[in-house]
């Protein structure tokens, strides 16, 4: 079974990293997707150790 995220009916595969990462940046995430949902999905691939931080545009 493939693992990934479905957004607006479009499946995007999410693969585990082969080495540890310090930071993950997600871009173009629609505002209707809540941080809790992203954290839940990302937790399948490893431990989320810090809260989500939003980056202002412009």
Backbone torsions as a table, in degrees:
resi	resn	phi	psi	omega
1	UNK	NA	127.9	178.8
2	UNK	-76.1	147.9	176.2
3	UNK	-110.6	141.4	179.9
4	UNK	-179.7	-165.9	-177.6
5	UNK	-126.3	137.7	176.0
6	UNK	-107.0	122.1	177.9
7	UNK	-126.2	122.6	-178.7
8	UNK	51.3	40.7	177.2
9	UNK	79.9	0.6	-178.9
10	UNK	-105.6	120.3	-179.5
11	UNK	-84.0	128.9	176.1
12	UNK	-120.9	117.5	-179.5
13	UNK	-67.0	144.3	176.1
14	UNK	-123.1	121.2	-176.5
15	UNK	-109.8	144.8	177.4
16	UNK	-69.2	150.0	178.0
17	UNK	-78.7	148.5	178.7
18	UNK	-81.0	-20.7	176.4
19	UNK	-129.9	161.7	-179.8
20	UNK	-65.7	145.5	178.5
21	UNK	-118.2	151.4	178.7
22	UNK	-95.9	-28.4	-174.1
23	UNK	-149.7	140.3	176.0
24	UNK	-123.8	130.3	177.8
25	UNK	-113.4	124.9	175.5
26	UNK	-106.6	134.3	178.5
27	UNK	-126.2	158.4	178.5
28	UNK	60.0	33.9	176.9
29	UNK	-85.9	122.3	-180.0
30	UNK	-60.3	144.3	-177.7
31	UNK	-64.0	-17.2	179.4
32	UNK	-74.3	-13.3	176.8
33	UNK	-88.8	116.6	-175.4
34	UNK	-79.3	152.3	179.1
35	UNK	-55.5	-39.2	-178.2
36	UNK	-60.8	-38.0	179.2
37	UNK	-66.7	-42.5	178.6
38	UNK	-64.5	-43.3	179.7
39	UNK	-62.4	-42.0	178.9
40	UNK	-60.4	-45.8	-179.1
41	UNK	-68.3	-41.4	-179.6
42	UNK	-69.1	-26.8	179.5
43	UNK	-64.3	-21.3	177.3
44	UNK	-65.2	-21.0	-174.6
45	UNK	-107.8	-0.7	179.6
46	UNK	156.3	177.0	-176.7
47	UNK	-81.6	128.2	174.4
48	UNK	-86.6	118.6	-171.1
49	UNK	-106.3	-5.0	178.9
50	UNK	-141.7	158.6	-179.8
51	UNK	-71.8	161.3	175.9
52	UNK	-66.3	143.2	177.3
53	UNK	-128.8	126.3	-179.4
54	UNK	-88.9	141.0	178.4
55	UNK	-107.9	123.9	-178.5
56	UNK	-69.1	142.4	176.0
57	UNK	-80.3	142.9	175.5
58	UNK	74.2	NA	NA
